[in-house]
Amino acid sequence: ADIIRTIVALGRSQKVEVIAEYVETLEQRMMLADLGCDIFQGYFHSPALSEGHCIAYFAKSQTVQAEAHRV
């Protein structure tokens, strides 16, 4: 946790987003969020996808976000 906290602080000092990779569990996701990571990538959110599946995944994500903003 100390190493991650230091990396996040370094990113913040350089005004860049901090991306955490290989996030596989809810516990990891929550800890990284608490430490200040901006973006998360890994099997917790989605397994590796083919190009076609990736496009469909993002299209569905945009539809869900658009519907959430209408509420």
VEXMIRO-948991 format. One line per field, with one value per atom (N, C-alpha, C): residue in one letter; atom name; x, y, z. Coordinates in pm, 1 decimal, decimal comma, padded with zeros to 6 digits. Layout:
r = c(a	...)
a = c(CA	...)
east = c(X	...)
north = c(Y	...)
up = c(Z	...)
END
This chain:
r = c(a	a	a	d	d	d	i	i	i	i	i	i	r	r	r	t	t	t	i	i	i	v	v	v	a	a	a	l	l	l	g	g	g	r	r	r	s	s	s	q	q	q	k	k	k	v	v	v	e	e	e	v	v	v	i	i	i	a	a	a	e	e	e	y	y	y	v	v	v	e	e	e	t	t	t	l	l	l	e	e	e	q	q	q	r	r	r	m	m	m	m	m	m	l	l	l	a	a	a	d	d	d	l	l	l	g	g	g	c	c	c	d	d	d	i	i	i	f	f	f	q	q	q	g	g	g	y	y	y	f	f	f	h	h	h	s	s	s	p	p	p	a	a	a	l	l	l	s	s	s	e	e	e	g	g	g	h	h	h	c	c	c	i	i	i	a	a	a	y	y	y	f	f	f	a	a	a	k	k	k	s	s	s	q	q	q	t	t	t	v	v	v	q	q	q	a	a	a	e	e	e	a	a	a	h	h	h	r	r	r	v	v	v)
a = c(N	CA	C	N	CA	C	N	CA	C	N	CA	C	N	CA	C	N	CA	C	N	CA	C	N	CA	C	N	CA	C	N	CA	C	N	CA	C	N	CA	C	N	CA	C	N	CA	C	N	CA	C	N	CA	C	N	CA	C	N	CA	C	N	CA	C	N	CA	C	N	CA	C	N	CA	C	N	CA	C	N	CA	C	N	CA	C	N	CA	C	N	CA	C	N	CA	C	N	CA	C	N	CA	C	N	CA	C	N	CA	C	N	CA	C	N	CA	C	N	CA	C	N	CA	C	N	CA	C	N	CA	C	N	CA	C	N	CA	C	N	CA	C	N	CA	C	N	CA	C	N	CA	C	N	CA	C	N	CA	C	N	CA	C	N	CA	C	N	CA	C	N	CA	C	N	CA	C	N	CA	C	N	CA	C	N	CA	C	N	CA	C	N	CA	C	N	CA	C	N	CA	C	N	CA	C	N	CA	C	N	CA	C	N	CA	C	N	CA	C	N	CA	C	N	CA	C	N	CA	C	N	CA	C	N	CA	C	N	CA	C	N	CA	C	N	CA	C)
east = c(00082,7	00000,0	00087,4	00199,4	00287,3	00345,0	00381,4	00437,4	00331,1	00210,4	00101,6	00070,9	00064,2	00038,1	00144,3	00269,5	00378,6	00365,1	00329,5	00311,4	00196,3	00086,8	-00028,0	00012,6	00085,0	00130,3	00219,9	00306,0	00392,7	00308,3	00209,4	00120,1	00046,6	-00004,1	-00076,1	00016,9	00140,1	00233,4	00266,7	00255,4	00281,1	00152,5	00039,5	-00091,2	-00129,1	-00104,9	-00145,2	-00240,4	-00326,6	-00414,9	-00334,2	-00371,7	-00303,6	-00392,3	-00336,8	-00410,1	-00356,3	-00446,3	-00408,8	-00444,3	-00347,6	-00370,7	-00374,5	-00426,3	-00435,2	-00525,3	-00630,0	-00725,2	-00817,2	-00812,8	-00887,0	-00997,3	-00998,5	-01099,0	-01158,9	-01276,0	-01339,9	-01252,8	-01189,9	-01103,8	-00988,3	-00926,1	-00818,0	-00871,7	-00986,8	-01047,9	-01075,0	-01131,6	-01164,5	-01038,5	-00936,8	-00813,1	-00746,8	-00740,8	-00679,0	-00756,5	-00887,9	-00969,2	-00941,1	-00933,9	-00903,4	-00766,2	-00672,6	-00538,4	-00528,5	-00636,0	-00640,0	-00620,8	-00623,2	-00610,8	-00732,4	-00710,2	-00817,5	-00889,6	-00814,5	-00869,0	-00824,1	-00911,1	-00882,0	-00898,1	-00810,2	-00813,2	-00784,1	-00854,6	-00824,9	-00946,0	-00922,9	-01023,4	-01146,2	-01132,1	-01247,7	-01354,9	-01313,8	-01408,7	-01447,3	-01349,8	-01377,8	-01256,5	-01279,7	-01167,2	-01120,1	-01008,3	-00958,7	-01065,2	-01083,9	-01187,9	-01127,8	-01193,3	-01154,9	-01196,4	-01151,6	-01185,0	-01336,6	-01407,5	-01552,3	-01623,4	-01581,4	-01642,0	-01609,7	-01490,4	-01450,5	-01538,4	-01562,0	-01647,0	-01787,9	-01841,5	-01975,7	-01980,7	-01875,3	-01868,1	-01875,8	-01797,3	-01797,5	-01927,1	-01985,2	-02113,3	-02219,8	-02222,5	-02319,5	-02293,8	-02166,0	-02129,8	-02178,8	-02163,1	-02208,3	-02359,8	-02431,3	-02576,7	-02621,4	-02558,0	-02591,8	-02565,1	-02451,9	-02419,2	-02518,9	-02557,7	-02653,4	-02787,6	-02830,1	-02957,0	-02949,0	-02835,6	-02819,0	-02827,1	-02779,2	-02781,8	-02923,0	-03009,6	-03147,1	-03233,5	-03190,9	-03271,6	-03258,3)
north = c(-00119,3	00000,0	00126,0	00122,0	00240,2	00270,6	00166,8	00187,5	00246,2	00192,0	00243,6	00387,4	00418,2	00554,9	00650,3	00608,1	00690,9	00711,9	00605,9	00617,0	00711,7	00699,6	00789,2	00934,0	00955,9	01091,8	01147,7	01064,3	01106,9	01146,3	01063,6	01095,8	01226,3	01244,8	01369,0	01490,2	01475,9	01589,0	01625,7	01527,9	01552,1	01582,4	01586,4	01614,1	01515,1	01385,7	01279,7	01183,8	01118,7	01017,8	00893,6	00828,6	00707,1	00588,3	00495,4	00377,4	00254,4	00181,0	00056,5	-00059,6	-00143,9	-00259,6	-00386,2	-00492,5	-00625,0	-00624,9	-00541,8	-00540,5	-00661,2	-00753,1	-00877,9	-00897,8	-00820,9	-00841,5	-00708,0	-00715,8	-00595,5	-00531,8	-00614,1	-00561,1	-00479,9	-00530,7	-00455,7	-00324,4	-00331,3	-00212,4	-00106,3	-00147,2	-00052,5	00006,3	-00076,3	-00027,0	00075,2	00042,2	00133,0	00264,3	00257,4	00379,7	00462,6	00396,9	00467,8	00533,8	00472,4	00528,3	00637,3	00655,0	00766,3	00733,4	00605,1	00570,5	00622,4	00667,3	00725,9	00624,4	00532,3	00438,8	00298,2	00201,1	00062,3	-00025,8	-00122,9	-00215,4	-00353,7	-00451,0	-00586,8	-00677,6	-00801,1	-00905,2	-00877,2	-00799,0	-00765,0	-00696,4	-00608,9	-00535,4	-00614,5	-00683,2	-00760,4	-00845,1	-00967,7	-01046,1	-00984,0	-01030,1	-00981,7	-01007,4	-00909,6	-00918,5	-00908,9	-00975,1	-00958,4	-00817,5	-00774,5	-00640,5	-00620,7	-00715,3	-00703,9	-00698,1	-00783,6	-00783,5	-00653,3	-00601,7	-00476,1	-00360,5	-00353,6	-00247,7	-00259,5	-00381,2	-00402,2	-00365,2	-00398,7	-00368,0	-00217,2	-00141,3	00003,8	00067,2	00012,8	00064,8	00045,4	-00070,9	-00096,9	-00004,3	00016,7	00104,4	00246,3	00295,5	00430,8	00441,5	00336,6	00336,7	00341,4	00262,3	00259,7	00396,2	00457,6	00589,5	00695,1	00689,5	00786,8	00772,8	00649,3	00626,9	00674,2	00657,0	00699,9	00851,6	00922,5	01069,3	01124,6	01046,2	01090,3	01081,3	00998,7	00977,1	01092,8)
up = c(00000,0	00000,0	00000,0	00071,5	00075,3	-00062,3	-00135,4	-00270,0	-00362,1	-00355,6	-00438,6	-00401,9	-00274,8	-00228,6	-00284,4	-00285,3	-00337,2	-00487,7	-00560,2	-00705,3	-00737,0	-00663,6	-00684,3	-00655,5	-00548,4	-00514,8	-00624,9	-00680,1	-00789,9	-00910,8	-00944,0	-01055,0	-01032,7	-00912,4	-00879,5	-00892,9	-00846,1	-00853,4	-00998,1	-01088,9	-01230,6	-01307,6	-01235,6	-01294,2	-01404,4	-01376,5	-01469,2	-01398,9	-01476,7	-01419,8	-01386,2	-01278,6	-01235,4	-01270,2	-01347,4	-01391,9	-01320,7	-01254,5	-01188,1	-01280,6	-01310,1	-01394,7	-01310,7	-01369,8	-01306,9	-01183,0	-01184,9	-01074,1	-01092,1	-00996,1	-01010,0	-00906,5	-00798,4	-00694,0	-00651,6	-00590,9	-00537,4	-00429,4	-00348,7	-00242,5	-00300,2	-00406,9	-00472,0	-00528,5	-00593,4	-00654,4	-00548,2	-00436,4	-00329,8	-00267,5	-00243,5	-00185,1	-00277,8	-00407,7	-00503,6	-00514,0	-00508,2	-00509,3	-00384,6	-00270,2	-00144,8	-00149,5	-00222,4	-00233,1	-00339,8	-00417,7	-00512,3	-00658,5	-00695,8	-00837,7	-00913,0	-01035,9	-01116,0	-01204,1	-01260,9	-01359,4	-01322,7	-01351,0	-01315,5	-01437,4	-01449,5	-01561,2	-01506,1	-01556,5	-01513,8	-01519,1	-01483,2	-01494,4	-01408,8	-01301,7	-01218,8	-01302,8	-01392,1	-01476,5	-01600,3	-01660,7	-01781,2	-01816,8	-01861,8	-01913,5	-02045,4	-02095,5	-02224,4	-02331,4	-02420,7	-02523,0	-02662,1	-02756,7	-02896,9	-02940,2	-03055,3	-03103,3	-03112,0	-03169,5	-03184,5	-03050,8	-02957,4	-02825,1	-02749,3	-02771,1	-02705,9	-02754,2	-02883,2	-02938,8	-02882,7	-02876,0	-02821,2	-02673,4	-02598,7	-02455,9	-02432,7	-02509,1	-02492,4	-02541,6	-02647,5	-02695,7	-02589,0	-02525,5	-02418,8	-02300,0	-02267,0	-02155,8	-02180,8	-02302,2	-02334,2	-02324,9	-02366,7	-02358,5	-02212,1	-02126,2	-01984,2	-01921,1	-01954,5	-01898,2	-01946,1	-02071,6	-02124,7	-02054,6	-02031,0	-01960,4	-01816,4	-01753,0	-01613,4	-01601,8	-01701,9	-01697,2	-01721,0	-01782,1	-01806,1	-01681,2	-01586,0	-01465,0	-01370,8)
END
